Amino acid sequence: MHILLADDDEDDRTFFSEALQELKMNNDLTLFKDGKDLMDYLENPLSKLPHVLFLDLNMPGKTGLDCLNEIRANSRFKEVSIAIYSTSSSEKDIEDTFIKGANIYIKKPNDFIMLKKVIKEVVHMNWQFHSSGLNIETFFFSI
């Protein structure tokens, strides 16, 4: 499974990468420090599209919401599952990203063990079911 993470916080990228490594799952992870780098990668026709994109909302410059809008406006990316991965639990952020076409909203865990549990659950999720039966009640992910 090919996973992308776009997050401007270096510590969050490091913890995510370490958690994925500790889970010993057969995944390919590509990290991006901002929305511009993410979109440059996705718009390159030679780039391998991800199965799951973990997308931080609060990035400087091109925000996660900007990226979400661009991704969902391009039919090439219709099969990409997008997990919003943010420190925000604001109702507005959750509703905005749901309406704009994200598949799931994850509040960043503040503990490494919970982070591993979240990653494991999300990566092994039945995305086909989760994408087709999308509703606001199942959109906000919690363990």
Secondary structure in CASP SS format (residue, H / E / C, confidence):
PFRMAT SS
TARGET T0000
AUTHOR 0000-0000-0000
METHOD secondary structure of the structure
MODEL  1
M C 1.00
H E 1.00
I E 1.00
L E 1.00
L E 1.00
A E 1.00
D C 1.00
D C 1.00
D C 1.00
E H 1.00
D H 1.00
D H 1.00
R H 1.00
T H 1.00
F H 1.00
F H 1.00
S H 1.00
E H 1.00
A H 1.00
L H 1.00
Q H 1.00
E H 1.00
L C 1.00
K C 1.00
M C 1.00
N C 1.00
N C 1.00
D E 1.00
L E 1.00
T E 1.00
L E 1.00
F E 1.00
K C 1.00
D C 1.00
G H 1.00
K H 1.00
D H 1.00
L H 1.00
M H 1.00
D H 1.00
Y H 1.00
L H 1.00
E H 1.00
N C 1.00
P C 1.00
L C 1.00
S C 1.00
K C 1.00
L C 1.00
P C 1.00
H C 1.00
V E 1.00
L E 1.00
F E 1.00
L E 1.00
D C 1.00
L C 1.00
N C 1.00
M C 1.00
P C 1.00
G C 1.00
K C 1.00
T C 1.00
G H 1.00
L H 1.00
D H 1.00
C H 1.00
L H 1.00
N H 1.00
E H 1.00
I H 1.00
R H 1.00
A C 1.00
N C 1.00
S H 1.00
R H 1.00
F H 1.00
K C 1.00
E C 1.00
V C 1.00
S E 1.00
I E 1.00
A E 1.00
I E 1.00
Y E 1.00
S E 1.00
T C 1.00
S C 1.00
S C 1.00
S C 1.00
E H 1.00
K H 1.00
D H 1.00
I H 1.00
E H 1.00
D H 1.00
T H 1.00
F H 1.00
I H 1.00
K H 1.00
G C 1.00
A C 1.00
N C 1.00
I E 1.00
Y E 1.00
I E 1.00
K E 1.00
K C 1.00
P C 1.00
N C 1.00
D C 1.00
F H 1.00
I H 1.00
M H 1.00
L H 1.00
K H 1.00
K H 1.00
V H 1.00
I H 1.00
K H 1.00
E H 1.00
V H 1.00
V H 1.00
H C 1.00
M C 1.00
N C 1.00
W H 1.00
Q H 1.00
F H 1.00
H H 1.00
S H 1.00
S H 1.00
G C 1.00
L C 1.00
N C 1.00
I H 1.00
E H 1.00
T H 1.00
F H 1.00
F E 1.00
F E 1.00
S C 1.00
I C 1.00
END
